[in-house]
């Protein structure tokens, strides 16, 4: 049983990995709005799990870093088994630890779920650190979208969306698990786009809820660590190849490999370590995908 459950129809699930700096404001905002949390900790080397426990969250400690989607599925299965959800809408609030929901935003998301009962996923208005609204104007997984150039698109109210950011999502746990949850072949990147596409293919719309506001400290979910840029870029390039093939879309992995190999060589001339790491990671991820190596094998999860 979760401690501190105050609303019977929604439970937050937060996936952490070295998130001690970002987590306290996230959990405090949930507590102020009466939302209990399940924190799935991906083998953090810092105090993320202890911080979550002190905040009253139920903590699931993974022995190793399972990746975002796999950890989120673990959290959703745990939430689905909570007796308080029996007979309710069974809503799960899936969010990153570097996201803080404004007061009243959880209630706004719940009310929207009641107003639009056929919605498959809902998301709040995401505000970036510089104050800009984040709204996904395009996606690799939607070649049919007209806005392929990514022109600014700012909704002025509730609306259906082509895709939603995985930084904060609300959905029915049972429904999401029934379509497979997050694709567990993906360790990192594109798991949210993939889930959104499968929700749409299941006949459920994606809804942007303008009255709910979330502040997103982009990139602050995990503490900086040596090799983080390389690893992140490796998974982004690998996941691009994977989802393109999954949905029979044009694959650019050879181009990604060639372009980033050239950029890496150019970066070595200026000894720019950040760029070298970024381009090397992208090239290595694309090469690994082309060679048939899995992302899970790279992380010791295969």
N, C-alpha and C positions, 0 to 999 in steps of 0.2 A: 504494500500500500504506500502511495506517495504521502509524504508529510506535507501539511499546509495546503491541501487541495481546497480551494474556495469556489472555483467555478467547475461544475461537473461536466461541462461539455467541451472543454478545450484543455490540452496539455502541451506545454512547450517542450521541444526536443532541441538540444544544443550539442553540437559536436565540437570537441575541443582537442587541440594539440599544441602544447606550449602556449596556452592562451591566458596565462595568469594576469597579464596586464590589462587585457580587454574585457575579461569575463565579469568582474564585479558590477560595472554599470549596467551590463546586459541583464544580469539576474536581478539586480535591484529594481530595474524598470518593470520586469515581469512581476515581481513581488508586490510592487505598488498597485498593480492592476489585478491582483488576486489570482495570478496564474502560477500553478505549480510547474516545476521543470524536471525533466529527465536530462541529465548531462552524460553523454557518452564520451568518455575520455580515451583518446587514441594514444595511450602510452606516453603521456606528457612527461617531460623531464623536469618540469617546474611544479608549482603548487596548484595547478589548475583543478585537479580532483578534490583536494582538500578545501580549496576556496569554495567550490560548488557545494560540498557537504556542509560547510559552515553557514552557507546561505540557505540551507534547508532543502536543497535539491536531492533527488535520488540520483546516485552516481553509479554508472556502469563502467568499470575499469577494464578496458581491453588490454591484453598482455602485449600487444604490438599495434602499430599504426595500421588500421584496417582500411584507411582511405575514407573520404567523405561519404560517398554513397553507401558503402557497406555498413559504416557506423550509423548512418541515419536509419537504415533499415532495421538495425538492431534496436534503436530507440523506438521506432514505430511499432515493432512487434511487442516491445515492453509496454508501450502506451495502450495498445489494443487489448492487453490483458488486465488493465486496471478496472476493478469492479465499478468505480464511479462513472465510467463511460458507458456502462450497460444501459441500453435503452435510450441513449442520447445521440446527438449527431456524431459523436466520436471524432471531433475535430482535433487535429494536430497542428501546432504552430512550429514550423521547421525554420530555424534561424541560425545564422552565424554568430559566434561569440562577440564579434566587433560591431554588433548592431544593437541600437537602443530604441525602443518603441516609445513614442510620445504618449503622454497620459490620454486615456480614452481610445487609443488606437486598437487595442485588443477587442474592446466592445464594438467598435466600428466594423472590424473584420467579422466578428460573430454575427452582427446584424445583417451584414451583406450576404453572408452564407445563408441566412434565413430568407432574405429577399430573393436571392437567386439560387434556389435549391439544386438546380441542375449544374451549377458551376463545378468544375473538376478541381481547380486550384484558384486561390485568390492571393493577391499580394498588395501590400500597402504602397503608398507613394514613397519612393526611396530618395533620400536627400544625401548627396555626396558631401565630403568634408568641406568643399569650397562653396557649398550652398546650392549647387546645381541639382536639378531633378534628373535622376537616372531612369530612362525608359528605353527598353531594348527595341531599337528600330529595325533590326535585321538579325538573321541567324544563318549559320552554315546549313542548318537542318530545314530551312524553309526557302528553297530556291524560287518558290511561287510568289513570294512577297514582292511587291512593286518597289518597296523602299530599299533596294539593294545597296544604294550608295550610303545608307545610314544617315540620311538627312534628319535634322532635329525634329522630334515629334513629341509634343507636350500635351497630354490629355488634360481637359479642364473639368473632368468629372469621372464617375464610374464608367468603365467601358470594357469591351472585350479586347483582349490583347493577343498578338500572334505568339508571343513568348513572355515568360516572367523570369525575373532573376531569382536564382536559388538562394540569395542572401536571406530572404524571408518569404515563406510560403505558408498558406493555410489550406488544408484539405482533409477530407474524410480518411482516417487511417485505414479503415476496412477497404474502401475503394482503391486507395493507392497501393495497398499490399496485394489486392486482387489482380492488378495489372503488372505485378512484379516489383513494385517499389522502384528504387533507383537501380540502374543496371550495374550489377556488382563486378562486371568485367572491367569497368572503368575505375581507376584509382583516384583520378582527379581530373577535372575539367570536362565540360560538356554533359555531365550527368544531369544537370538541371534542364538543359535544352532537350536532351533525350527524353526525360520524364514528361516535359510539356508536350512534346510531339505525340507521345503515346496516350496522354490524356485526351488530346484533341482527336486522335484516331479512335478512341473509345467513345466519341460522341459527346464529350463534356467540354464546355468552353473554359477559357482562362480569363480571369477577371481582375482588372486593375481597380483597386478601391481607393479613391482619391481622398476620402475623409480620414483614412488611417495613415499615419506618418511614421517613418522609421529613419533614424539617423545612422548612416553607414560609414564607419571609419575604414574605408577600403584598404585591404592589405594588412590590417592589424590583427587578424585572427590568430596568427602564430608569430612568436618572437623570431627575429632574424637569426639565422644560423649559417655556418659555412656550407656552401654548396646548395643553398636554398634556391637561388635563381636558376642554376643549372637543372635542378630536379624539377622545378616548376615548369620550365620551358620544355624539358624532356616530355613530361606528361601532357602538356598542351599539344605538342606536335604529334605525339602518339595517339591521343584521343581524337584529334582531327581525322587522322587516317581511319581509325576504328569506326567512328560514327558515319563517315562518308561511305564506307563500304557497307555498313549495316543498312543504310537507307538507299543504297544504290545511287549515290551521288558522285559527281566527278571527284577523283582523288588527286590532290596536289602534293602528295608526299615527296615525289621526285623533285618537284620544283622547290619545296620547302628545304629539302636536303641541299640542293645546289646553291640556292640563294644564301642560306645561312652559312654554308661552308665558305663561300666567297667573303661574306661579311666578317666571319671569324678571322680569316687571313688578313683582312684590312685592319681589323681591330688590334691584331698583334703588332702592327707597324707603329701604333701609337701607345702600346702597352696599356690599353684601357681594359682593366680586369673585369669590370662589370659587363661591358659589351662582349668581351671574349666569352665569359661564362654564359651570357644570354644566347649568343649565336651558336655556341658549341652545344648547349642543351637542346636547342631546337633541331639542329642537324642530327644529333645523336638520337633524339626521339623519333624523328622521321625515318632514320636509317634502321632503327630497331623495329619499327612497324613494318617496313618493307622486307626485313629479314624474317619476320614472323615471330619475333619475341613479344611476349605479353607484358603488359604493365604490371600485372600481379607477380609475374616471375621476377621482375626487376626488384620488387619490394619484398620478396621472400614469402608471398602469399599463395603462390600457385600450388 
